[in-house]
């Protein structure tokens, strides 16, 4: 016998978690387009089989479990292009062990517990810890580059700078307004940009980044925002990498390490 009320409740719970699945999928693939394709494929699979949501499994965990089954069986880290930044990213990513990036993102950015990651990946706690530790070692040692920070709060800017530099990257400067950001970005040509949304003169970090991407289209950007779901609708051009405020140090570390794999500028060092 069908249970329309239960189905509707599950649909509502999945809908509330969908922006975060988009964030996870985009971080793995390095682009909005690829990430959203995997998110759509996950929803299509759930329509056919809801077994991942049985028992007391949280909706987010069930959603990521369905995604992971698709990702591990058919997924390639980069699928958008045969050359350029995509080819370079694929070459770097294939050197990493399977499930390591996934475990690190689930733990840091998505804030799943060790047990929940084990459920998503169908493995035990010890293996999850091993995957996370391996990811940290491999990714932090793989690629370094030049980073620009767009942030109007001096304390936050200093904190982000310290985190980035501890990973071995060079911070080329901090901009507080849209105008400063565009001037600095055009001058320094960074490998990666970290940007707040609201800037000192009420200008927009999003507008600053869009200005820069007109001439530096392959530069990855990490947005830092208190409202990540507003940039995870899938309806327009949106970022691949997002950190929620208030952020944790390990979230910034993980996002920076992930994003650096998708940079394409010549100053990167592997």
PyMOL commands that set and color helices and strands:
alter all, ss='L'
color gray80, all
select helices_A, chain A and resi 4-29+32-48+51-53+59-74+84-93+100-108+114-121+125-140+154-166+178-188+205-213+228-231+249-260
alter helices_A, ss='H'
color red, helices_A
select strands_A, chain A and resi 146-150+170-175+192-196+220-225+241-244
alter strands_A, ss='S'
color yellow, strands_A
deselect
rebuild
show_as cartoon
